[in-house]
Each structure stands twice: as structure tokens, then as C-alpha cells.
């Protein structure tokens, strides 16, 4: 029988406990909503066809692509400079800039310059706050 006062933490996987738990809870709640509202969902086909026909596919799929690229690149870039948060910083700047340009209606230099300033300043501020003030590690 093991010692009840001894705790072993596997640091390779311990950070995954809460995201997994929250994901499972959200999945169960989503399933409960689908079961509860199954009749309304089954009757909403024409509504969704109309929405999908009118949606801005460039912005929708562009946002999905940028998000996948962002999260896929963050760890490999961060591995170049371990435990510095450079993966977060160097991937967040292009993400903010590209998503801002993607959603900008008029892409003029006059409107893009403030966006580029924000794209550099906001992630840099968040990176500084997390690493220097809160002592949190970022990828």
C-alpha cells in the first residue's frame, strides 16, 4: 500500500488536466443542449443554408487558417529560445497583423499603420506582463 502523504506530479502532462476536464464538461453540456433542442435543430436546415450562402467565406476560412498556423507554429518557434516566451511573441505579432488586415474593409496605408503599431505593441505588452510581472512561462 502506498504512502498517503506522498504526491508525485508528472510535469510532462500535469498542465493538461484542467483543459481536458473543461473540454469534457463543455462537450457534455453541448450534447445535453443538442438532445434537449433536437427538434429545433432538425428544423433549422434552411436557416443554416441561407447563412452559409451569405457568409464571408474568405474571412471565416482565413481566420481558421490563421488560428491553426498560429498554434502550430508557437511551440516550434518557442523551442528555438526555450522558456523565454519568444514563441508566443514572435507568432502573436504576425497573427494580430494578419487578422487585422483580413478584417479591415479599406486596406490603406493610413489605416494599416495604426494596426501594425497595435500588432507589435499589444503582444509585446502581454508578453512583458506575463514573463516579468506574473512570472508565467509562455511557449
PyMOL commands that set and color helices and strands:
alter all, ss='L'
color gray80, all
select helices_A, chain A and resi 16-36+38-42+45-54+57-80+86-103+109-133
alter helices_A, ss='H'
color red, helices_A
deselect
rebuild
show_as cartoon
